Amino acid sequence: MIWIPLIALAVLAFVLAAFVVKLPRSGWALFGAALLFGLAGYALQGSPGLAGSPTTPLPEANAGNLALVEARRQMFDPSRPPSRYVTVADGFARRGQFEDAAGILSGAVSQNSNDGEAWLALANALVEHADGSLTPAALYAYGQAQAVLPNHPGPAYFLGVSLIRSGRPLEARKLWAETLEQAPADAPWRAQMVERMARLDELLMQAVRE
């Protein structure tokens, strides 16, 4: 019974206050009333019979989350910062709170469907929230980002990464190859894409040998 130790604790507190702390007799009634008031409050609102329910720990920032946001940002002109919605969502993404980030970004593209970076950030957030799975919602967001940014490498690059994580590396390679074929020879991001394709080819060759 939870009440027995509680009553005993209240009695002990009264004894300590009255005879150890030397609480004046004039204050005994007030102190006793306070103890009774506390017990009454617990009787009304306390639930000692309920099982404990531990709080789910919040996601934390890690190097992967930070790298994802920075990799996307490096593909855009640093002199043109993203919208405030994307900036706020990036803060959540860095902490691993991708569901919150996706919610903010959904509002951003609803208000401005021509915000290509918001679409791309939304797609990435949806993939991360799904633990790397390329969901239909994420695929749609990548498609919208590509439509708004037809000559930008970001949508194709991150869609390729998502395809690889979803176990579809050949589709990713085809997408990246098509992007390179259509890109200007002097595109500043071309070398990076070529490097990623070379690494992917190595992995594919290794898989064939095994």
N, C-alpha and C positions, 0 to 999 in steps of 0.2 A: 504493500500500500504506500503510495507516494505521500499521503497526508501525514502519516506517523512521523517520518523524518522532518517534514516541514514544520509541524507543530512543535516537535522537539527543538528544532533550530530557533523557532520564535521564542520559546521559553528560555533557551540558553541566551539569546540576545537580550532578553529582558533582565535576566539574572546578572549578566555581565554589566549592563548599563546601570542597574540599581545598586549592586554591591561591589563591583570592581571599579567602574568609572565614577561611582558615587553620584549618580544622578539624583538631584534633589527630589524629595517625596512629592513636591508639588508638580514635578514633571512626569511622575510615574503614569498617571492616567493618560496624559497626552501621548507618551511613548507607546503605551500599551494599545491605545486606539490606533496609532499609526501601524503597528504590527498587525492588528486585526483587519485594518483596511487593506493592507497588502495581501493578506490571506484571502480576503473576500474577492479582491480583484483577480487573483489567480484562479479562484473557484469559478469565476464567471468566464474568463478568457483563456485560461491555461488548458492545454491538451496533452497531458503527460502520457496518455495511452497511444498516441499516434507515433508511428515509426518515423525515424529521422529520414530526411530527404536531402542528401548532399547536393550542393549547388554545382551545376556543370561548369567546369573551368572555362574561362573565356580564351579564345585563341590568342596567341602571342606573336609578336613580330619575329621574323626570322630572315635569314639571308635570302632565301628563295623568294619571299614576298617582296622584299626590297628590290631584288634584281628584276623581277617581273615588271614592276612599275617603272624602274629606271630604263629598262630595255625599250619599253614603249615610248617613253618620253624622248629617248635619244633619236627616235625616228621622226620627230617633229621639230620644227624650227624653234630653237630655244628663245628666240626673240619674241615669239608669239605664245604666251602661256596659255594653258587650257582654261576652260570655263571654270567658274567657282565650284560648280557641281562636281566636275572631274577632280578638282583639287581636293575637295572634301572627301570624295569617294576614295581617292588614292591614300588618304590618311587611314581609312578603315582597311583598305587592302593591305597596306604595309603591316597592319596588326593582325592580319589573317582573318578579318571579319568580312568575308566576301559576300555574305548574304546582305549585310547592311550596305556594302558598296554597290551591289547590284540594284538594290532598292533606290538608292540615290540616283544612279545612272539611268534607271528606267524613267524616272521623273525628268531627267535632263533631256533624253531623246524625245520624250513626249512633248516637251516645250519647244525643242529645236531639233527637228529630225535631220537637219543638215550638219549636225555636229559629228563629224567623222571620228574624231578621237574619243568622244563619249561612247559611240557605238562599239569601237574597238575595245575600250576599257570595259564596257559592259560584257562583251563576249568573253574576255579573259576572266572576269569575275565569275561569270556563270560556269565556266569550265573549272575554275578552282573550287567553287562551292560544291561542284559535283565530283570532287576528288579526281580531277583530270579527265573525266568523261566528256565527250563532245555531244552534248544534249541538243535536241532540236532547237531549243531557244537560243543556245549559244551559236549554233550554225546559222540561224536567222540573223543574229546580231552581226556575225562576221560578214554575211551577205550584204547587209545594210551598210556596213563600214566600207566594203568594197565599192558599192554603188556610189557612195558619197565621195570616196577617195579613189577614183579609178586608176590613177597613176602613182599611187602610194604603195610602198612595199609592206606596210604594217599588217593589213588584213591577211594577205597571202602568207606572210611569214608566220604570224601567230596561229593562223588556221593550220599551217603545216606542222607546227609544233604540237598542236592539239591532236592532229591526225596520228602523229607518231606515238603520242601518249595513249591513244586509243587503239594501238596495234595496227595502224594502217600506214606504214612507212612508204610503201610504193605510191600511194595516192599523194602523200606529202611531197615526194620527190618530183612527181609529175607536175604538181602545182608550182613548186619552186622553179622548175625548169621552164615552164610556160611564162612565169613572171620575169625570169631573166631574159628570155627571148624577146619579150615586149618592152623591156626596159632600155633606156638610152645607154649607150656605151660608157658615158661619163657619169652615170648615176652614182652619187656618193655612197650609197648603201650596197652597191653591186658586189664589191669585194667581200663584204660580210656575208652576203647571201651565198656567194660561191664557196666560201669557207664552210658554211653550214652544210651545203650540199656535198662537199667532199667528205665531211665527217659522216654524213648519212650513208654515202656510198661505201665507206669503210665498214660501217656496221652491217649493211646489207651483204657485202662480200663475206664478212665473217660469219653471218648467219647461214649463207650458202655453203661455206666450207664445213660448218658444223653439221 
